[in-house]
């Protein structure tokens, strides 16, 4: 998507305002509603300058921003009521790169990333509460899901075997992954929204992807 520099700056400032507003409400001492738009704007300007002067401009901007956050943390550490954490600092670096991504034409990815940063910052309490509710068995199930999704699936053959190539290992394994994924989504929905609303949300979400996989998943849970 081709955008003019003013459009890029406008989107960057809007995303920066969104994240900065959340940090302002959270009483962040590092960056707030004014600082984050400046960070995303800096990312856009560095990305534009990199087209003429080279990618070192972006690297220099990122290093300068990191140095500023380190300095701010050093000053903040002198306060006796300071609590440790790097969320705001990492968010600042990500938002800088969001500005750079806009200049490269990755508009949708930049907007989604900026919105995701704001949501992750805003959902601090429920995300921490959800992490505390995960027991050993649930964590083991999560690791197994990561195994079948990120390790086993990529190495499955991506071509058919047998008559008419009817046996396709990767597609078969994707159905297994889909069933396990819907079960995991149902569990997460139950933990976040409760039994009734969580079951409904998981059923609707699963039905959008595969009614067959959702039926199999819910049948296993009912049994």
ChimeraX attribute file (.defattr): number of C-alpha atoms within 10 A of each C-alpha:
attribute: neighborCount
match mode: 1-to-1
recipient: residues
	/A:1	8
	/A:2	12
	/A:3	13
	/A:4	9
	/A:5	14
	/A:6	10
	/A:7	12
	/A:8	23
	/A:9	22
	/A:10	15
	/A:11	22
	/A:12	32
	/A:13	23
	/A:14	18
	/A:15	27
	/A:16	30
	/A:17	22
	/A:18	20
	/A:19	30
	/A:20	27
	/A:21	20
	/A:22	19
	/A:23	24
	/A:24	17
	/A:25	11
	/A:26	12
	/A:27	11
	/A:28	14
	/A:29	13
	/A:30	20
	/A:31	22
	/A:32	22
	/A:33	18
	/A:34	14
	/A:35	19
	/A:36	28
	/A:37	29
	/A:38	18
	/A:39	27
	/A:40	32
	/A:41	26
	/A:42	24
	/A:43	29
	/A:44	29
	/A:45	20
	/A:46	26
	/A:47	26
	/A:48	21
	/A:49	16
	/A:50	17
	/A:51	12
	/A:52	9
	/A:53	12
	/A:54	13
	/A:55	14
	/A:56	12
	/A:57	19
	/A:58	23
	/A:59	14
	/A:60	12
	/A:61	20
	/A:62	21
	/A:63	13
	/A:64	12
	/A:65	18
	/A:66	16
	/A:67	12
	/A:68	14
	/A:69	20
	/A:70	14
	/A:71	13
	/A:72	15
	/A:73	18
	/A:74	11
	/A:75	11
	/A:76	16
	/A:77	13
	/A:78	9
	/A:79	9
	/A:80	7
	/A:81	8
	/A:82	11
	/A:83	8
	/A:84	9
	/A:85	9
	/A:86	11
	/A:87	12
	/A:88	20
	/A:89	18
	/A:90	14
	/A:91	21
	/A:92	27
	/A:93	20
	/A:94	20
	/A:95	27
	/A:96	28
	/A:97	25
	/A:98	29
	/A:99	33
	/A:100	26
	/A:101	21
	/A:102	28
	/A:103	26
	/A:104	17
	/A:105	14
	/A:106	15
	/A:107	20
	/A:108	12
	/A:109	13
	/A:110	24
	/A:111	19
	/A:112	13
	/A:113	17
	/A:114	24
	/A:115	16
	/A:116	13
	/A:117	20
	/A:118	21
	/A:119	14
	/A:120	15
	/A:121	18
	/A:122	16
	/A:123	11
	/A:124	10
	/A:125	11
	/A:126	12
	/A:127	14
	/A:128	10
	/A:129	13
	/A:130	12
	/A:131	11
	/A:132	9
	/A:133	11
	/A:134	14
	/A:135	10
	/A:136	9
	/A:137	9
	/A:138	13
	/A:139	12
	/A:140	12
	/A:141	14
	/A:142	15
	/A:143	12
	/A:144	14
	/A:145	16
	/A:146	14
	/A:147	12
	/A:148	16
	/A:149	18
	/A:150	11
	/A:151	12
	/A:152	12
	/A:153	19
	/A:154	11
	/A:155	10
	/A:156	15
	/A:157	12
	/A:158	12
	/A:159	12
	/A:160	14
	/A:161	12
	/A:162	8
	/A:163	7
	/A:164	7
	/A:165	9
	/A:166	10
	/A:167	13
	/A:168	15
	/A:169	16
	/A:170	18
	/A:171	16
	/A:172	13
	/A:173	16
	/A:174	15
	/A:175	14
	/A:176	15
	/A:177	18
	/A:178	20
	/A:179	22
	/A:180	22
	/A:181	20
	/A:182	24
	/A:183	22
	/A:184	18
	/A:185	19
	/A:186	25
	/A:187	17
	/A:188	17
	/A:189	20
	/A:190	18
	/A:191	15
	/A:192	15
	/A:193	13
	/A:194	13
	/A:195	14
	/A:196	10
	/A:197	13
	/A:198	19
	/A:199	19
	/A:200	16
	/A:201	17
	/A:202	22
	/A:203	21
	/A:204	13
	/A:205	16
	/A:206	24
	/A:207	15
	/A:208	10
	/A:209	12
	/A:210	14
	/A:211	14
	/A:212	13
	/A:213	21
	/A:214	25
	/A:215	16
	/A:216	15
	/A:217	21
	/A:218	18
	/A:219	10
	/A:220	11
	/A:221	10
	/A:222	7
	/A:223	5
